[in-house]
Amino acid sequence: MMKLKRVSAAFLAFIMIISMVGCGDTSWAVKIDGFEVRAGIYLYYSLNSYTMALEKLKEEGIDTKNKKEVKKAKVEDIPILDWVQKETTEQLVRFVAIEREFERLELSFDEDKLTEIRQKTNNFIDGFKDMSEKNGIGEQSIRDVIASSYKADAILRKHYGIDGLNSITEQQYKDFYLENNARVKYIQMSLRDGSGELLEGKDKEERIKMAEEYLQRLKDGESIDDLLDEYSEFSSALVSEAAAATATDENGETMATTTTTVTTTEEIETTDVETNIDEESNSETLEDEETTITTPEEDDIDSEETTKPFENEVIIQKVTTPESLDEEESDETTTVNYRPSKKSNEAIFGDSVVGNPFLIQEDDACYIILKLDIKERMTEDDLWSEQIKDSILYTLYYDKYDEMLTEMSDKYEVNKNEAAYKKYNPHKYKIDMG
C-alpha cells in the first residue's frame, strides 16, 4: 500500500492558525471537515509520528532512552512535541480526505476484500497486541486505519486505472512499459583477473580482443547461450587457477601453483523479469560476476523448451535519473544502479536495434549485448501481468492522485480537541526502540 505523503507548505501554515476547541470529552481528538476522528485513530497516527521522530533523533546520535534528552530535542528544528502533533494532524487530514473521496465516489469493498482487511487487522494485532493495548489503540481503530489504505488504493484505481474516470487506456500503460523496458541477453566479460585485480597492458588488450571475437562469432550465427556457457567455463577456470596459486599448506607456506581445468558451468540463478536490481559490477573476483546462466539437470532437458522458454533473458529498465557524482556528498547519498552498466543501459535504449548484437566497454568489463523483441512477451501470463500494470499505475499517476487529495485537504477546517491533545502526550507512550 502507498505511503502517506506530506501536505503542502501552505497547508501547514493553515494548520498552525486554525482554532483549537477546548472540550472535556477526549473520546475524539480532532474534527476535520466535520469528520470526528476517534481517539484510537488519533493515537495510532500519533504513535506512528512519535516513532518517526525518535528514529530521526537516533540518526542524530541522541539517546532516545533518555527521556530528558528527548523532551528537549528538536526534530527538523521544531520542538519534538510540536513536530509530532503537526505530523499527526497531517496524517489525520489525509485519512479524512480518503474517507470523503471514497464516499463521494460511492465505492465499496467486495467480500474478498473485506476478508483481506480483517485478516491484515488480525495479523497486526497478533504482532503488536502488547504495544497497542498499552497505548490504548483498539481493534476497531486498527481496522479503520488498515481499511483506509485499501480505500486509498481504490480511489487511485477509480481515477487513473484502465478505463477509469480520467479515460486512461490500456494502450497508454503498454506504451509506457515498452518505452522504458527492454528484453536482452548479454555476456558480462570481466576486465579483471581471477583474483579480482583490474587487467592492464597486454592482458587487458587480450581480454578486449576476446570480447570482440565473441561479438563477431555471435554476428556470424553462433548462439549467445553457447557463448555464455563457454565464457562461464573460462571465468571459472581463471578463478580456480588464482585460488590454487595462492593456496597455503597447514604451515602457512604457499603451495606450488597448479592449473585446474573446469569442464562444467557454474549454475547461476536467472530471473526472467527483473526490475530495480542493485548490481555491483566491480566484483572482487570473476566468480562473483553475473553471466546469467542456468545449467539444467539432465532429466529436465526434454522439458526445457516448455519450462524455460526464455533462458538467459533479462528485462532491463531504462534509467532516467542522473547519477550522483558529487564526491563531497555523504556515503548515504543514493546513487543510481544502472543495468547492466551505465553505457550499456544508455545504448540499449539508444540506437540499438533488435537482433543486432553490439559491444560496450566499461572500465572493469565488456558487455556483449543482444536486444530481443519485447513485444513477443507482452502476454497476460508473462510480462503483461496485473502486477506490471499496477506498477505502471503507481509510477505514472500516484503524484497526480496525491495532488488531488492535497487540494481537497487544503479546504478542510481542522478543529483540535485541546483536552485530547494534552491527554495523549507522546512522551507517555510505551515504545520499545530496541
C-alpha positions as CSV (number, residue, x, y, z in Angstrom):
1,M,0.0,0.0,0.0
2,M,1.1,3.6,-0.6
3,K,2.9,5.6,1.9
4,L,1.5,8.8,3.4
5,K,2.9,11.9,1.9
6,R,3.3,15.3,3.4
7,V,0.9,18.1,2.6
8,S,2.0,21.4,1.1
9,A,3.8,24.2,3.0
10,A,0.8,26.4,2.5
11,F,-1.5,23.9,4.2
12,L,1.0,23.6,7.1
13,A,0.7,27.3,7.7
14,F,-3.1,26.9,7.6
15,I,-2.9,24.2,10.3
16,M,-0.9,26.4,12.6
17,I,-3.5,29.2,12.7
18,I,-6.7,27.2,13.0
19,S,-8.7,27.4,16.2
20,M,-8.4,24.9,18.9
21,V,-11.5,23.7,20.6
22,G,-11.5,23.1,24.3
23,C,-13.6,20.1,25.4
24,G,-13.6,17.7,28.3
25,D,-14.6,14.8,26.1
26,T,-11.5,13.0,25.0
27,S,-13.2,10.2,23.1
28,W,-12.4,12.2,20.0
29,A,-9.2,14.1,19.2
30,V,-10.0,16.3,16.2
31,K,-12.7,17.3,13.8
32,I,-11.7,17.6,10.2
33,D,-14.2,18.9,7.7
34,G,-16.8,17.9,10.3
35,F,-15.5,14.4,10.5
36,E,-14.9,13.4,14.1
37,V,-11.7,11.4,14.5
38,R,-11.9,8.9,17.3
39,A,-9.2,8.9,20.0
40,G,-8.0,5.5,18.9
41,I,-7.3,6.6,15.4
42,Y,-5.5,9.7,16.6
43,L,-3.4,7.5,18.9
44,Y,-2.4,5.2,16.1
45,Y,-1.1,8.1,13.9
46,S,0.3,9.9,16.9
47,L,2.3,6.8,17.9
48,N,3.5,6.4,14.4
49,S,4.6,10.1,14.2
50,Y,6.4,9.8,17.6
51,T,8.2,6.7,16.4
52,M,9.3,8.6,13.3
53,A,10.6,11.4,15.5
54,L,12.6,9.1,17.7
55,E,14.1,7.4,14.6
56,K,15.2,10.9,13.4
57,L,16.7,11.7,16.8
58,K,18.6,8.3,16.8
59,E,20.1,9.2,13.5
60,E,21.4,12.4,15.0
61,G,23.1,10.4,17.8
62,I,20.6,11.3,20.6
63,D,19.9,8.6,23.2
64,T,16.2,8.0,22.8
65,K,16.0,6.1,26.0
66,N,17.0,9.3,27.9
67,K,13.6,10.9,28.4
68,K,15.0,14.2,29.4
69,E,17.1,14.5,26.3
70,V,14.1,13.5,24.1
71,K,11.8,16.1,25.7
72,K,14.1,19.0,25.0
73,A,15.1,17.7,21.5
74,K,14.1,19.2,18.2
75,V,13.1,17.4,15.0
76,E,13.7,19.4,11.8
77,D,14.2,22.5,14.0
78,I,10.8,22.1,15.7
79,P,10.3,21.0,19.3
80,I,9.6,17.3,19.3
81,L,6.1,17.6,20.8
82,D,5.1,20.2,18.3
83,W,6.6,18.2,15.4
84,V,4.7,15.0,16.4
85,Q,1.4,16.9,16.7
86,K,1.9,18.6,13.4
87,E,2.8,15.3,11.7
88,T,-0.1,13.5,13.3
89,T,-2.6,16.2,12.1
90,E,-1.2,15.9,8.6
91,Q,-1.8,12.2,8.6
92,L,-5.3,12.6,10.0
93,V,-6.2,15.2,7.4
94,R,-5.1,12.7,4.8
95,F,-7.2,10.0,6.4
96,V,-10.3,12.1,6.3
97,A,-9.7,13.1,2.6
98,I,-9.6,9.4,1.7
99,E,-12.8,8.8,3.6
100,R,-14.5,11.7,2.0
101,E,-13.5,10.8,-1.6
102,F,-14.2,7.1,-1.1
103,E,-17.7,8.0,0.0
104,R,-18.2,10.6,-2.8
105,L,-17.2,8.0,-5.5
106,E,-19.7,5.6,-3.9
107,L,-17.0,2.9,-3.7
108,S,-17.3,-0.2,-1.7
109,F,-15.4,-3.5,-1.0
110,D,-16.5,-6.9,-2.1
111,E,-16.4,-9.8,0.4
112,D,-13.0,-10.9,-0.6
113,K,-11.5,-7.5,0.1
114,L,-13.3,-7.3,3.4
115,T,-11.9,-10.6,4.4
116,E,-8.4,-9.4,3.4
117,I,-8.8,-6.3,5.6
118,R,-10.0,-8.4,8.5
119,Q,-7.0,-10.8,8.1
120,K,-4.5,-7.9,8.0
121,T,-6.1,-6.4,11.1
122,N,-5.7,-9.8,12.9
123,N,-2.1,-10.1,11.8
124,F,-1.4,-6.6,13.0
125,I,-3.0,-7.3,16.4
126,D,-1.1,-10.6,16.7
127,G,2.2,-8.8,16.0
128,F,1.6,-5.6,18.0
129,K,-1.0,-6.5,20.6
130,D,1.0,-5.6,23.6
131,M,2.1,-2.2,22.2
132,S,-1.5,-1.4,21.0
133,E,-3.1,-2.3,24.3
134,K,-0.5,-0.4,26.4
135,N,-1.2,2.7,24.3
136,G,-5.0,2.5,24.2
137,I,-5.4,1.6,20.5
138,G,-8.4,-0.6,20.0
139,E,-9.1,-3.2,17.3
140,Q,-11.7,-1.1,15.5
141,S,-9.3,1.8,15.2
142,I,-6.6,-0.5,13.7
143,R,-9.2,-1.9,11.3
144,D,-10.2,1.6,10.2
145,V,-6.6,2.6,9.6
146,I,-5.9,-0.5,7.5
147,A,-9.1,-0.1,5.6
148,S,-8.0,3.5,4.8
149,S,-5.0,2.2,2.9
150,Y,-7.3,-0.1,0.8
151,K,-9.7,2.9,0.2
152,A,-6.7,5.0,-1.0
153,D,-5.8,2.3,-3.5
154,A,-9.4,2.0,-4.7
155,I,-9.6,5.8,-5.2
156,L,-6.4,5.8,-7.2
157,R,-7.7,3.0,-9.5
158,K,-11.1,4.7,-9.9
159,H,-9.4,7.9,-11.2
160,Y,-6.4,6.6,-13.0
161,G,-6.8,2.8,-13.5
162,I,-7.5,1.5,-17.0
163,D,-10.9,2.8,-18.2
164,G,-11.1,5.0,-15.0
165,L,-12.6,8.4,-14.6
166,N,-9.7,10.0,-16.4
167,S,-10.1,7.9,-19.5
168,I,-6.8,6.1,-19.2
169,T,-6.4,3.3,-21.8
170,E,-4.5,0.0,-21.5
171,Q,-2.5,1.1,-24.6
172,Q,-1.2,4.1,-22.7
173,Y,0.0,1.7,-20.0
174,K,1.6,-0.5,-22.6
175,D,3.3,2.3,-24.5
176,F,4.9,3.4,-21.3
177,Y,6.2,-0.1,-20.5
178,L,7.6,-0.7,-24.0
179,E,9.4,2.7,-23.9
180,N,11.0,2.0,-20.6
181,N,11.9,-1.7,-20.7
182,A,14.0,-3.9,-22.9
183,R,14.4,-7.6,-23.4
184,V,18.1,-8.6,-23.7
185,K,20.6,-11.4,-23.3
186,Y,24.2,-10.3,-22.5
187,I,27.6,-11.6,-21.6
188,Q,29.5,-9.6,-19.0
189,M,33.1,-10.3,-19.8
190,S,35.2,-9.0,-16.8
191,L,38.4,-7.0,-17.3
192,R,39.8,-8.4,-14.1
193,D,42.0,-11.4,-13.4
194,G,41.0,-14.4,-11.4
195,S,41.9,-12.6,-8.1
196,G,39.7,-9.6,-8.9
197,E,42.5,-7.3,-9.9
198,L,42.0,-5.0,-12.9
199,L,43.8,-6.1,-16.0
200,E,46.4,-3.8,-17.5
201,G,48.5,-3.6,-20.7
202,K,48.7,-6.7,-22.9
203,D,46.4,-8.7,-20.6
204,K,43.7,-6.2,-20.9
205,E,44.1,-5.9,-24.7
206,E,43.8,-9.7,-25.0
207,R,40.6,-9.8,-23.0
208,I,39.1,-6.9,-25.0
209,K,40.1,-8.8,-28.2
210,M,38.4,-11.9,-26.8
211,A,35.2,-9.9,-26.3
212,E,35.4,-8.6,-29.9
213,E,35.8,-12.2,-31.1
214,Y,32.8,-13.3,-29.2
215,L,30.8,-10.5,-30.7
216,Q,31.9,-11.5,-34.2
217,R,31.0,-15.1,-33.6
218,L,27.6,-14.0,-32.4
219,K,27.1,-12.0,-35.6
220,D,28.3,-15.0,-37.6
221,G,25.4,-17.0,-36.3
222,E,26.6,-18.7,-33.1
223,S,24.2,-18.9,-30.2
224,I,24.6,-16.4,-27.4
225,D,23.6,-19.2,-25.0
226,D,26.5,-21.4,-26.2
227,L,28.9,-18.4,-25.8
228,L,27.6,-17.8,-22.3
229,D,28.4,-21.4,-21.4
230,E,31.9,-21.1,-22.9
231,Y,32.7,-17.9,-21.1
232,S,31.4,-19.3,-17.8
233,E,33.9,-22.2,-18.2
234,F,36.6,-19.7,-19.0
235,S,35.9,-17.5,-16.0
236,S,35.5,-20.4,-13.6
237,A,38.9,-21.8,-14.7
238,L,40.6,-18.4,-14.1
239,V,39.2,-18.2,-10.5
240,S,40.3,-21.8,-9.8
241,E,43.8,-21.1,-11.1
242,A,44.0,-17.9,-9.0
243,A,42.9,-19.8,-5.9
244,A,45.3,-22.6,-6.4
245,A,48.2,-20.1,-7.0
246,T,47.6,-18.5,-3.6
247,A,46.7,-21.7,-1.6
248,T,48.8,-22.4,1.5
249,D,49.6,-25.6,3.4
250,E,48.9,-26.3,7.1
251,N,52.1,-24.5,8.0
252,G,51.1,-21.3,6.1
253,E,53.6,-21.9,3.3
254,T,52.5,-21.1,-0.3
255,M,51.8,-24.3,-2.2
256,A,53.0,-24.9,-5.7
257,T,50.9,-23.4,-8.5
258,T,48.7,-25.8,-10.2
259,T,46.4,-25.4,-13.2
260,T,42.8,-26.5,-12.8
261,T,40.6,-27.1,-15.8
262,V,36.9,-26.7,-15.2
263,T,34.6,-28.6,-17.6
264,T,31.2,-27.8,-16.1
265,T,29.5,-24.5,-16.0
266,E,28.7,-22.8,-12.7
267,E,24.9,-22.6,-12.1
268,I,23.8,-19.1,-11.7
269,E,20.2,-18.2,-11.0
270,T,18.3,-16.5,-13.8
271,T,15.4,-14.1,-13.3
272,D,13.2,-13.7,-16.4
273,V,11.6,-10.5,-15.2
274,E,13.8,-8.1,-13.2
275,T,13.1,-4.5,-12.0
276,N,15.2,-2.2,-10.0
277,I,18.0,-4.6,-9.2
278,D,21.1,-3.4,-7.5
279,E,24.2,-4.9,-9.1
280,E,27.8,-4.5,-8.1
281,S,29.7,-4.8,-11.3
282,N,33.1,-4.3,-9.5
283,S,33.1,-7.8,-8.0
284,E,36.2,-8.9,-6.1
285,T,36.7,-12.0,-8.3
286,L,35.3,-13.3,-11.5
287,E,33.4,-15.9,-9.5
288,D,31.0,-13.1,-8.4
289,E,30.3,-11.6,-11.8
290,E,27.0,-12.2,-13.4
291,T,26.8,-14.3,-16.6
292,T,23.1,-15.1,-16.2
293,I,23.4,-18.8,-16.8
294,T,21.3,-21.7,-15.6
295,T,22.5,-25.2,-16.3
296,P,19.6,-27.7,-16.4
297,E,19.8,-31.1,-14.9
298,E,19.8,-33.9,-17.5
299,D,16.4,-35.1,-16.5
300,D,15.0,-31.7,-17.3
301,I,16.4,-31.4,-20.8
302,D,13.4,-32.9,-22.6
303,S,11.1,-30.3,-21.0
304,E,13.5,-27.3,-21.4
305,E,11.5,-25.7,-24.2
306,T,8.3,-25.6,-22.2
307,T,9.7,-24.9,-18.7
308,K,12.3,-22.3,-19.5
309,P,11.4,-20.7,-22.9
310,F,13.3,-17.5,-22.1
311,E,16.6,-18.9,-20.8
312,N,19.2,-16.3,-20.0
313,E,16.9,-13.4,-20.8
314,V,16.6,-10.4,-18.5
315,I,14.2,-7.4,-18.7
316,I,16.2,-4.2,-18.4
317,Q,14.7,-1.0,-17.1
318,K,15.6,2.4,-18.6
319,V,17.4,4.6,-16.2
320,T,16.3,8.3,-16.4
321,T,17.5,9.7,-13.1
322,P,21.0,11.2,-13.3
323,E,23.7,9.5,-11.2
324,S,25.0,11.5,-8.2
325,L,28.7,12.4,-8.9
326,D,29.2,14.8,-6.1
327,E,32.2,13.5,-4.2
328,E,31.6,15.8,-1.3
329,E,28.2,14.3,-0.5
330,S,28.0,11.8,2.3
331,D,28.2,8.0,1.9
332,E,24.4,7.8,2.5
333,T,23.8,9.6,-0.9
334,T,21.6,7.5,-3.1
335,T,23.1,6.6,-6.4
336,V,21.6,5.1,-9.5
337,N,22.2,1.4,-10.2
338,Y,22.5,1.0,-14.0
339,R,21.6,-2.3,-15.5
340,P,23.8,-3.9,-16.7
341,S,26.1,-0.8,-16.7
342,K,25.7,2.9,-17.4
343,K,26.9,2.9,-21.0
344,S,25.1,-0.4,-21.7
345,N,21.8,1.0,-20.4
346,E,22.1,4.1,-22.5
347,A,23.0,2.1,-25.6
348,I,20.1,-0.4,-25.1
349,F,17.6,2.5,-25.0
350,G,19.5,4.5,-27.6
351,D,20.3,3.4,-31.2
352,S,20.4,-0.3,-30.6
353,V,18.4,-2.5,-33.0
354,V,16.6,-5.7,-32.1
355,G,18.6,-8.7,-33.3
356,N,21.8,-6.8,-33.9
357,P,24.4,-7.6,-31.2
358,F,26.8,-4.9,-30.0
359,L,29.8,-4.5,-27.6
360,I,30.0,-1.9,-24.8
361,Q,33.3,-1.4,-22.9
362,E,33.4,-0.1,-19.4
363,D,36.4,0.3,-17.1
364,D,36.0,-3.1,-15.5
365,A,34.1,-5.2,-18.1
366,C,33.0,-5.6,-21.6
367,Y,29.3,-6.3,-22.3
368,I,28.2,-8.2,-25.4
369,I,24.5,-7.4,-25.7
370,L,21.8,-8.9,-27.9
371,K,18.5,-7.0,-27.8
372,L,15.3,-9.0,-28.4
373,D,11.8,-8.2,-29.4
374,I,10.0,-7.5,-26.1
375,K,6.6,-7.3,-27.8
376,E,6.7,-11.1,-28.2
377,R,6.4,-11.5,-24.5
378,M,3.6,-9.0,-23.9
379,T,1.0,-11.5,-22.8
380,E,-1.0,-11.7,-19.6
381,D,0.8,-14.9,-18.4
382,D,4.2,-13.3,-19.0
383,L,5.3,-9.7,-19.0
384,W,1.9,-8.0,-19.3
385,S,0.6,-9.2,-15.9
386,E,-1.6,-7.4,-13.4
387,Q,1.4,-6.8,-11.2
388,I,3.2,-4.9,-14.0
389,K,0.0,-2.9,-14.7
390,D,-0.2,-1.9,-11.0
391,S,3.4,-0.8,-11.0
392,I,2.7,1.4,-14.0
393,L,-0.4,2.8,-12.4
394,Y,1.6,4.0,-9.3
395,T,4.6,5.2,-11.3
396,L,2.6,7.3,-13.7
397,Y,-0.3,8.6,-11.7
398,Y,0.4,8.5,-8.0
399,D,1.7,12.1,-7.9
400,K,-1.4,13.3,-9.7
401,Y,-3.6,11.4,-7.2
402,D,-1.6,12.8,-4.3
403,E,-2.0,16.4,-5.6
404,M,-5.8,15.8,-5.9
405,L,-6.1,14.7,-2.3
406,T,-3.9,17.6,-1.1
407,E,-6.1,20.1,-2.9
408,M,-9.1,18.6,-1.2
409,S,-7.3,18.8,2.2
410,D,-6.4,22.4,1.8
411,K,-10.1,23.3,2.0
412,Y,-10.8,21.5,5.2
413,E,-11.4,23.2,8.6
414,V,-9.4,21.5,11.3
415,N,-10.6,21.8,14.9
416,K,-8.4,20.2,17.6
417,N,-9.8,18.9,20.9
418,E,-7.3,20.6,23.1
419,A,-8.1,18.3,26.1
420,A,-7.4,15.2,24.0
421,Y,-4.1,16.6,22.6
422,K,-3.0,17.3,26.2
423,K,-4.1,14.0,27.5
424,Y,-2.5,11.9,24.8
425,N,1.1,13.1,25.4
426,P,3.5,11.3,23.1
427,H,6.2,11.2,25.9
428,K,4.0,8.9,27.8
429,Y,3.7,6.3,25.0
430,K,5.0,2.8,25.6
431,I,7.6,2.3,22.9
432,D,10.5,-0.1,22.7
433,M,13.1,1.4,20.3
434,G,15.4,-1.6,20.8
